[in-house]
Amino acid sequence: MNIHEQIKEIKGQLRLFMNGVVSASMRKKGLDYKLNFGVELPRIKEIAKGIKNPSVALAEALWMENIRECKILATLIYPKEDFSSDTAELWVSQVENIEIARLLSMHILQHLDYIRPLCLKWIASGKEMNEVIGYITISRLLLREDSMDERAADEFTNQAIIAAVSGDFILRDSSILALKNFMQQNENHKNKILALVEPLTQSENEFAKVLYNLIQEEAMYL
């Protein structure tokens, strides 16, 4: 079976589990796709497990389909050992919404040995979705107790503070979560973030005040 035939078969399976209610709900939440079957993630994972001989070629072909479920399947079946830094850069540049951003990070990016420098590059890129993916992936790495050297930690925390007080909601949310996960690693990290947000008490920026209060609240429980 060639790639075209495999994709045709996969689309047939997806149509069997179409859910118009879920699809409509996603559109209302701003998750727009050219085509969205509304198939729930557990079912998509089942379909992924049933794909025979998953390959780079099939994953890349699925990714190029402007269909929600195909993009998710691509993140599930792409052989991680073959996912190059060039592919990571390309796919991240093509992500258009937060659902795919989170799933790409969860299924592939967090597992790549070379991903840390790319995350730092993305959060400093000035491109909103790149930044979001960078923070989401850093958050996942920090939850796994992944360590940063001092230079990387300085770069990350300085960028995250800026994003947390100036970005849109999704960027603020992802950067704040990353800061909280950084604080949770050890006492030094907690104190570092507390020191960085202390000047925000003098700011007239509403988001700066929100960040300061969130960090203080987080510190109370650590």
C-alpha positions as CSV (number, residue, x, y, z in Angstrom):
1,M,0.0,0.0,0.0
2,N,1.5,3.3,-1.0
3,I,1.3,6.6,0.9
4,H,-1.7,7.9,-1.0
5,E,-3.6,4.7,-0.3
6,Q,-2.7,4.7,3.4
7,I,-4.0,8.3,3.8
8,K,-7.2,7.4,2.0
9,E,-7.7,4.5,4.3
10,I,-7.0,6.7,7.4
11,K,-9.5,9.3,6.3
12,G,-12.1,6.6,5.9
13,Q,-11.5,5.6,9.5
14,L,-11.8,9.2,10.7
15,R,-15.1,9.7,8.9
16,L,-16.5,6.7,10.8
17,F,-16.0,8.6,14.1
18,M,-17.0,12.1,12.9
19,N,-18.5,14.2,15.7
20,G,-20.1,17.5,14.5
21,V,-20.8,18.7,18.0
22,V,-17.2,18.5,19.0
23,S,-16.1,20.1,15.8
24,A,-18.6,23.0,16.2
25,S,-17.4,23.4,19.9
26,M,-13.8,23.7,18.7
27,R,-14.7,26.4,16.2
28,K,-16.4,28.4,18.9
29,K,-13.2,28.2,20.9
30,G,-11.2,29.6,18.0
31,L,-9.7,26.3,16.9
32,D,-10.2,26.7,13.2
33,Y,-9.1,24.1,10.7
34,K,-9.8,23.7,7.0
35,L,-11.4,20.4,7.9
36,N,-12.1,19.0,11.4
37,F,-13.9,15.7,11.8
38,G,-14.3,16.3,15.6
39,V,-12.7,12.9,16.4
40,E,-11.7,12.8,20.1
41,L,-8.0,12.3,21.0
42,P,-8.3,8.8,22.5
43,R,-9.9,7.6,19.3
44,I,-7.2,9.2,17.2
45,K,-4.6,7.5,19.3
46,E,-6.3,4.1,18.7
47,I,-6.2,4.8,14.9
48,A,-2.5,5.7,15.2
49,K,-1.8,2.4,17.0
50,G,-3.5,0.5,14.1
51,I,-1.4,2.1,11.4
52,K,0.9,-0.5,9.9
53,N,4.5,0.4,9.1
54,P,4.4,4.1,10.3
55,S,7.1,6.0,8.5
56,V,8.6,9.5,8.1
57,A,7.0,9.7,4.6
58,L,3.5,8.9,5.9
59,A,3.8,11.2,8.9
60,E,5.0,14.1,6.7
61,A,2.2,13.5,4.2
62,L,-0.4,13.5,7.1
63,W,1.1,16.7,8.5
64,M,0.7,18.4,5.1
65,E,-3.0,17.6,5.1
66,N,-4.9,20.6,6.4
67,I,-7.0,18.4,8.5
68,R,-7.0,18.4,12.3
69,E,-6.9,14.7,12.9
70,C,-4.2,14.1,10.2
71,K,-1.9,16.6,11.9
72,I,-2.4,15.0,15.3
73,L,-1.8,11.5,13.8
74,A,1.4,12.9,12.2
75,T,2.7,13.8,15.7
76,L,1.8,10.4,17.0
77,I,3.4,8.2,14.3
78,Y,6.5,10.2,13.3
79,P,9.6,8.1,14.4
80,K,11.2,10.3,17.0
81,E,14.7,9.1,16.2
82,D,14.3,10.5,12.6
83,F,12.7,13.8,13.6
84,S,15.5,16.3,12.7
85,S,16.1,19.8,14.0
86,D,15.2,21.1,10.6
87,T,11.9,19.3,10.7
88,A,11.3,20.7,14.2
89,E,11.9,24.2,12.9
90,L,9.6,23.6,9.9
91,W,6.7,22.1,11.8
92,V,6.8,24.7,14.6
93,S,6.7,27.4,11.9
94,Q,3.5,25.8,10.5
95,V,1.5,25.4,13.7
96,E,-1.5,27.7,13.7
97,N,-3.4,26.9,16.9
98,I,-2.8,26.0,20.5
99,E,-4.2,22.4,20.2
100,I,-1.6,21.4,17.7
101,A,1.1,23.3,19.6
102,R,0.4,21.3,22.8
103,L,0.2,18.0,21.0
104,L,3.4,18.5,19.0
105,S,5.2,19.4,22.2
106,M,3.7,16.5,24.1
107,H,4.2,13.8,21.4
108,I,7.5,14.8,19.9
109,L,9.4,17.9,21.0
110,Q,9.8,17.2,24.7
111,H,11.5,13.8,23.8
112,L,14.2,15.2,21.5
113,D,17.7,15.5,23.0
114,Y,18.6,18.6,21.0
115,I,15.4,20.5,21.8
116,R,16.6,22.8,24.6
117,P,18.6,25.3,22.4
118,L,15.7,25.4,19.9
119,C,13.2,26.3,22.7
120,L,15.4,29.2,23.8
121,K,15.6,30.3,20.1
122,W,11.8,30.1,19.8
123,I,10.9,32.1,22.9
124,A,13.2,34.9,21.7
125,S,11.9,34.8,18.1
126,G,9.1,37.4,18.4
127,K,6.8,35.0,16.7
128,E,3.9,34.3,19.0
129,M,3.2,30.7,18.2
130,N,6.9,29.8,18.2
131,E,7.2,31.4,21.6
132,V,4.2,29.5,22.9
133,I,5.6,26.2,21.7
134,G,8.9,27.0,23.3
135,Y,7.4,27.7,26.7
136,I,5.1,24.7,26.5
137,T,8.1,22.4,25.8
138,I,10.2,24.0,28.5
139,S,7.4,23.5,30.9
140,R,7.4,19.8,30.1
141,L,11.1,19.5,30.4
142,L,11.1,21.2,33.8
143,L,8.4,18.8,35.0
144,R,10.8,16.0,34.2
145,E,13.4,17.8,36.4
146,D,15.5,18.7,33.3
147,S,18.2,21.1,34.4
148,M,19.3,24.3,32.8
149,D,22.8,25.9,33.1
150,E,22.9,29.4,34.5
151,R,23.1,31.1,31.1
152,A,20.1,29.2,29.8
153,A,18.1,29.9,33.0
154,D,18.8,33.6,32.7
155,E,17.8,33.7,29.1
156,F,14.6,31.7,29.8
157,T,13.5,33.6,32.9
158,N,14.1,37.1,31.4
159,Q,12.2,36.2,28.2
160,A,9.4,34.6,30.2
161,I,8.9,37.6,32.4
162,I,8.6,39.8,29.3
163,A,6.1,37.4,27.7
164,A,4.1,37.1,30.9
165,V,3.4,40.9,31.0
166,S,3.1,41.8,27.4
167,G,1.9,38.8,25.3
168,D,-1.7,37.8,24.5
169,F,-3.5,35.3,26.8
170,I,-2.1,32.1,25.4
171,L,1.5,33.4,25.5
172,R,1.1,34.8,29.0
173,D,-0.5,31.5,30.2
174,S,2.3,29.3,28.7
175,S,5.1,31.5,29.9
176,I,3.7,31.8,33.5
177,L,3.3,28.0,33.7
178,A,6.9,27.6,32.6
179,L,8.0,30.1,35.3
180,K,6.0,28.2,38.0
181,N,7.5,24.9,36.9
182,F,11.0,26.5,37.1
183,M,10.3,27.7,40.6
184,Q,9.2,24.2,41.7
185,Q,12.6,22.7,40.9
186,N,14.5,24.1,43.9
187,E,14.8,26.9,46.4
188,N,17.3,28.8,44.3
189,H,15.0,28.8,41.3
190,K,12.1,30.0,43.5
191,N,14.2,32.9,44.9
192,K,15.4,33.8,41.5
193,I,11.9,34.3,40.1
194,L,10.8,36.2,43.3
195,A,13.7,38.6,42.8
196,L,12.8,39.1,39.1
197,V,9.2,40.0,39.8
198,E,9.9,42.3,42.8
199,P,10.3,45.4,40.6
200,L,6.8,44.7,39.1
201,T,5.2,46.1,42.3
202,Q,6.0,49.5,40.9
203,S,4.5,48.9,37.5
204,E,1.3,50.3,36.2
205,N,0.9,47.4,33.8
206,E,-2.1,45.3,34.8
207,F,-0.5,42.1,33.6
208,A,2.7,42.9,35.6
209,K,0.6,43.1,38.8
210,V,-1.2,39.8,38.0
211,L,2.2,38.1,37.4
212,Y,3.6,39.4,40.7
213,N,0.6,38.1,42.6
214,L,0.6,34.7,40.9
215,I,4.3,34.3,41.6
216,Q,3.9,35.3,45.3
217,E,1.0,32.8,45.6
218,E,3.0,30.0,44.0
219,A,5.9,30.7,46.3
220,M,3.7,30.3,49.4
221,Y,3.0,26.6,48.5
222,L,6.7,25.7,47.8
